[in-house]
Amino acid sequence: MSRAQAESVIKNIIREIAQECASKGQAVSETLVAFMVKAVVLDPSNEFNVDRTLTKDDVQKLIKLCVDRLMDSRSPALETVKMQVYFDMNYTTRSDFLEEHRRVLESRLQPVIREITDSRARTREELESLYRKIVSAVLLRSGLGSPTDIAVVREATAALQSVFPQTELGTFMSLTKRDKERQLLELTMIVTGIRLFNKECGKGGEGIDDLPAILNEAVPATTQNVDAEIQATLKSANKYTALIEKSLSGDSKEGPSSQLLKEALINTRQHEAFLRVILNDVISCAQQVELLEQQLASRMEQLQATVQSKTAVPTAQVYPQFIHLSQLWSGFQDEMVLLSVLSNILASLEPYTRGHRELFNDEALSPFLEGVIVKTDEQRIQDTSGPENRVNPKDFKDSDWLFPETTKNFTKLPLQYRGYCALSLAKYDRLLIPSNPEVGVLRYKDHYYAFSNKNAAGEFAQNPDSYIRLVAEGAKKSPELIQLLELHTQFATITPYSQGKDQGRMIEKPVTKCDSGTQTDTHFMESNIVKSYEWNEWELRNLKFLFQANLRTRITHSVQTNLSNMRRDNAIQVWPPKDQETQTKTDASTNVPRPQVFLAGLRGGGMSTATNMVKVDLTQDVDQT
């Protein structure tokens, strides 16, 4: 089967799964279905062989398994997958957020801008209408007030007339479309700066919100909300971890399902990871707001010093300051947008954790937590801190261990499994326990592994390949761990299931087969060999650079005048004439006889006698002349 055919089959499977879920009252996105298909195929217990073409029975089995998983409304694993899909589709970097926001604003403004740039106003009424459209465009782009508010429109019109009176419309219409758009943008920034300065002076500012004050209230409130969510999530994670450790120790034979507890623990840890990403963005937002406030205050002071009580100020001095003031205000608007987006994402993540919180509420877990010490992450790290809890490198001669005092940028090491204990993930089947890097970080095959205690580090170091393989097998049972533990690189070289010597075991470097073909043109690009190219830098310096430098002090021609004649030596170079011979046609001529004719008897014999004329030819030949 070719690659295109395989993609077509997969798309049909995804579409059929989505339709079947919709028929059962559960609307799912194709992205979620695609993730679930990958999860089912990766699970070794389902015994799908990706090295051969799926049969009809395999397809039906795959569809049924995916639908069953997607319809399980009380599965913490499914909620984790949904959370990951939602976050991947809705979260991006700060710069991408702002770029997308500006793109949307520009797309909404395009009809208004196009109407202005394409206008062919001639009459007085048409010119006045065009000017009102420019005022509306300035207000819409600046975001300072509504174009339907009369007071806002009057203030914006007054500010625009001081910069761009209506008498300048003729010059504006003579510009090209690109220049019109550029001038509209510049006018918007200048008018925005004027209105902001007037608001600071108490002479205007209709419809302008106090964004710095709003942000100073919104940023701390958002930070508190995120902190509260993180603490609630960590509280649940600590309870789940304590119950799992209790079941592993064999002290309790009754209690919640260990499988469900691990899925719930994975859900809480994934939620915590996303919340910390949002918290970092909110902190960056707070830092940016503080910086913008300082710059805004400084710019206002400069404007006050420039304007003071002057009746007229040169535009070259004041316009750039208005433009910079507008740019600073745009920064505040960007922070408002970013904070709003982060708040929406924060609120949208909470429903994906509601399932396990209702399933394992305080009433359901309190009987099983009696006598159990629920440790926080900080307490676990404190219990394993100190010199006596560190790994002794002498006990592992063939292992490479890193410690804070011996390693530069120790806290920035890219720890595997997002910093969770590598041994707990492998030995206790997907148990997420935070590690303490101060115990010692093992560097193995250019990867860094941290552990929760010294014993775990020593046990892992004895056979790291085996434990790494067990972590991958656990991730195949819970595919949501691939994103949480950042295992994408590892799964790029692992076959989910293969019928080899050990059925159900992973094999590294799988043999993949597919039909493929390529077609290229022979010499489809013309060769461009630069004969003057010189690869040696010193050769360029010695020859070409010196030669070009010398040329700067040379002249190629000169002129002599009466005053300078005979005062300096001059020389010119000429080309002496060469002896040349050419062959042309020779002159030639021919002679012909000159005709001479004599007529005799013309006088005749009178009236009685007839005239008898005789013609005598006297022409001589050329040879006789």
URFEN-V315279 format. One line per field, one symbol per residue. ss: DSSP state (H for helix, E for strand, C for the rest). A space follows every 10 residues. Layout:
ss: ???
This chain:
ss: CEHHHHHHHH HHHHHHHHHH HHHCCCCCCH HHHHHHHHHH HHCHHHCCCC CCCCCHHHHH HHHHHHHHHH CCCCCHHHHH HHHHHHHHHH CCCHHHHHHH HHHHHHHHHH HHHHHHHCCC CCCHHHHHHH HHHHHHHHHH HHCCCCCCCH HHHHHHHHHH HHHCCHHHHH HHHCCCHHHH HHHHHHHHHH HHHHHHHHHH HCCCCCCCCC HHHHHHHHHH HHHHHHHHHH HHHHHHHHHH HHHHHHHHHC CCCCCCCHHH HHHHHHHHHH HHHHHHHHHH HHHHHHHHHH HHHHHHHHHH HHHHHHHCCC CCCCHHHHHH HHHHHHHHHH HHHHHHHHHH HHHHHHHHHH HHHHHHHHHC CHHHHHCCCC CCCCCCHHHH HHHCCCHHHC CCHHHCCCCE EECCCCCCCH HHCCEHHHHE CHHHHHHCCC CCCECCHHHC EEEECCEEEC CCCHHHHHHH HHCHHHHHHH HHHHHHHCCH HHHHCCCHHH HCCECCCCCC CCCCCCCECC CCCCECCCCC CCCCCCCCCC CCCCCCHHHH HHHHHHHHHH HCCCCCCCCC CCCCCCCCCC CCCCCCCCCC CCCCCCCCCC CCCCCCEEEE CCCCCCCCCC CCCEEEECCC CHHHC
